[in-house]
Amino acid sequence: MAKEVITIPTRPKTPYSPGIRAGNFIYVSGQAGLMDKQGKELKDFESQARQCFENMKEVLEKAGSSLSEIVKVTIFLTEAKQFDKMNEIFLSYFSKDLPARTTVVTTLVRPNMLIEVECIAYNEKHLRYL
């Protein structure tokens, strides 16, 4: 099985790949939502959460996939009190055939990160990313 790195040229360089395609599976690294596409810092939970999902969507689209092909999502929250708001935002991105999901409350690597989201998608089409 071939392994293919998915890159996003407009993103800062990191010591890991934004995503990896291995066969029919696409593994998306943890996505933070600290900044929007214009470079504005996002400080509130809802803005960061939405940006996490938008970043994840961008990686999947680059791999020739989409949010509808996600089979597993892992969400890391810094505060349990954000669980209901996260569910509301989650359901705005996934409305049917919901993926399996794990949600963990933990400390994240940067103090200003309130949420991080990673996923695995299954894409039979083998579309090469653009």
Buried (B, 14 or more C-beta within 10 A) or exposed (E): EEEBEBEBEEEEEEEEBBBBBEEBBBBBBBBBBBBBEEEEEBEEBBBBBBBBBBBBBBBBBBBBBEBEBBBBBBBBBBEEEBEEBBEEBBEEBBEEEEBEBEBEEEEBEEEEBBBBBBBBBBBEEEEEBE
